[in-house]
């Protein structure tokens, strides 16, 4: 076998995630209409747009919770469009999702929630699990809340714990669904800083669904903007601000007004 002597430009890196001409409808409601975009390994892509434009649906398609009506969905370099539930479970070991509500187990403490994916592997001692959980809770800034129940936590703290639990699964990619929604501005800033730090430290591939342009500027290598079921912009946050697309400019102006009201 001869050595591969292709230069990087001859052999481009394959996307870790890819939507190829993906469509999804619920009855007469067309949520995604021939949408295409990709996410490279180690990249953070933010999906922006108003409510109801298919941002969260995109994440559910990537996790296999929903099926595309047409087009192909590529995750971890594999076409998962027609995967069985058993095959999708293997994909979900590589890609985890942090839900808006945190999706924590109400009857388990913070520490037990984070330990859950570690115990599922069945190959760690309780001492090892304790040590890993302690490190993860410290990493996301909630170490002192280890013995509390989710009902004792604020919305922002629940999301921090959900991120720690997602990291316990040692994923290659994390999907965040509106991580700063319904939290105060200070907590939103802390969550944004945390997601950015994890990307730098762990080289994780990430998709962040958000309506918050400030968060997108902080995190995004690239932005996908969805409007009326179409992806009408794909590029950097800086390029988005210069976009001549009227809908994009209207979104940016409204975002500036909302930021003004918060301050």
N, C-alpha and C positions, 0 to 999 in steps of 0.2 A: 504494500500500500504506500503510495507516494504521500509526502507531507503536503498539507494544504498551504499553498504559498500566496493565496489571495490576500490582497490588501484589505483593510477595514472597509474602504469605500466599495470594493468589489463584493464584499460579504457583509451586508448591513445586519445589525442586531435585529432579531425578530421581536415584535411587540409582545409584551407579557399578556396584555388584554387587548381585544379588538372587537369592535362592533362593525360588521360588514353588512350594510344595507338593511339594518334591522327595523322591522315594523311590529307594532303591538297595539291592538285595539281591545276595548271592552264594550261590546255591542257596537253602537254607532259612535262611540267616543274614541277617536284615533289619538292615542297617546304618543306613540313614536311612529314616524313615517319615513322609512328609508334613511335611517340615521347611521352614519359611519364616523368612527373615531378610533384612536388607539392610545395605549399607555405603554411606554417602554419600561423595562426593568429599572427599579430605583427612582422612577419618576412619580411626581405628584400631579395629578390632573384634577382640577375642580370643575364640577358640573354646575353651572349657574342658570338661573331663569326664575320666572315667577312661579307661584304655586300652581300645581296641576299640569305642569308641562312635561312630566315624565322623568324627572330627576331620580326620584326614589324607585320608580319602576325599573329604571336602568340597572340599579344595584340589585334588585330582586331577580332580574334576568341573568346577571352575572353569577349570582349564587345558585341559580337553578330553582328558585322558589316560584318563578313564573317561566313560561315558555314563549319564545318569540313566535309570532304568526308567520313571519318570513325573514330571510336573511340568516346570517351565521353569527354565533357568539363564541369568541375564542377566549379561553382563560388558562393561564399558565402554559401557553403555547399549544393547548389542545382545543379542538372544536367540540364544545360541550352541548351544542344545540340539541342533539338527539340522545344525550346520555341518559342512562337509567338512573334511578334514585341511588342505587348502590355505587355507581360510578361517580355520581355527584358528591356523595359522602367523602370520597377520596379527594376530590377537588377542594371541598370545604376544609380539609386539613391544611391546605396551602393558603386558602383565602378565607379570612374571617370578616365579620361585619359588626360594627358598633351601631346598634339601633338607636333611634331618637330617644326612646324611653329607657334605654340601658338594658332592658330585657334581663334583669337580674332575678335570681331566685329569691322570692320574698322571705322564705323560711330559713334561708342560709345566711350566715354572717358574711361580711365583706371578705374576710380571709377565706371562708369556705367557698364562696362564689369564685374567687380567683383560683383556688385549688382544684375546682371541679374538672377542668380539662386536663390537669396534671394527673389526677387520680384515674381518669379514663384510660391513660396509657398503660397503667398497671405495672410499670417497671421502675417506680421510684419509691424510696422509703419515706415514711412520714417526716423524718428529719430533713430529707432532701426537699420534700414538698414545702415544708415550713420555711426553709431557707430561700427557696425560689419565690414563694409568695411574698415574703418579707422584702426581698429585693425589688419585686415588681411594684408593690404598694409604695415603696420608697421612691421609685423612679417616677411614679405619677403623682406623688405628693400627698398620699392619703394613708401613710403608714400607721398613724395614730388611730385610725378608724377601723382597724382590723376586726375588732370584736363587735362592731355595731351591725344592726340589721339595715337593709336598704331603706326601710321606712324612716330611719333616723337621719337619712342623708338628704341634702339639697339636690336639685336636678343636676347641677354641674358636677357635684361630687359623685353622683351615680354614674355619670358619663366617664369620669376619671377611672372609677372602679371597672366599668365595662371595658375600657381600653386596656387596663391591666389584665383582665380576664382574656381578652382577645390575644394579648401578647403571650400569655401562658401557653397558648396552643402552638407557639413558635411558627407563626405564619410567614409566608413570603410577601403577602399583600394584605392590607387592611382597607376595608370600605367603610367610610364614615357617613352616616345619614344625618345631615343637619346638626353637627356637633355643638353649635353655639345657639341654637334656637331655644327660647324660653329660659335663658340664663342672663344674669346681670352683666353689664359691660366688662367689669373686672374679671369675672369668671370666664367670659368669652375670650378675653385676652390670654388668660392662663391656659385654657384648653388649646387655643391656637399655638401658643408657645410650646406646649407639650407635644402636639402632633408634629410640629417642625423639628423639635429636638429628637423625637423618635426616628424621624426620617434620616436625620444626619447620623445618629448613633448606630442605627440598625440597618440602614440602607434599604428600608422597606419601600415597596411599590404601594402607592396609595391613590384612592379616588375619594374626593371629599365633595359630597353634595351639599350645596349651601346657597343661600340667597344673599350672603354677606360679602360684599366686594372687598371690605377691609381684610377679612379672613383669606379670601382668594389671593389678594396681593401678597400676603404674608407667606402663603404656602405653595401657591401653584407654579409649577414649571410651565404648564399650559392650562388654558381654560377652554371648556366647551360651553357654548351658550345655546340653550334650547328655547325655541319659541314656536308655538302652534305646531308641535310635534316634529319640528325640523331642527337640525343642528345648523344654525345660521352663522356661527363663528367658531373657529378653532385656532388658537394661537396663544401668545403670552398675554399676561394682564396688561402690560404696557401697550401691546398692539391693540388690545381690546379698547383701551381708552382713546386710541386714535381712529377706531373703526368709523367708517362713514355710514354704517347701517343705522337708520333712525331708531329702530326698536332697541338696539344696544345702547345708544346714547340716552334714550329715555330712561332705560333701566339704571344707568349710571347716575343720571340727574336725580332720580327718585331715591337712590341709595344715599346720595349726598344729603338730601333733605332729611331722610330718616336718621342719619348720623347726627345731623344738627339738632333734631328733636331729643336725641338721647343725651346730648351733652349738657 
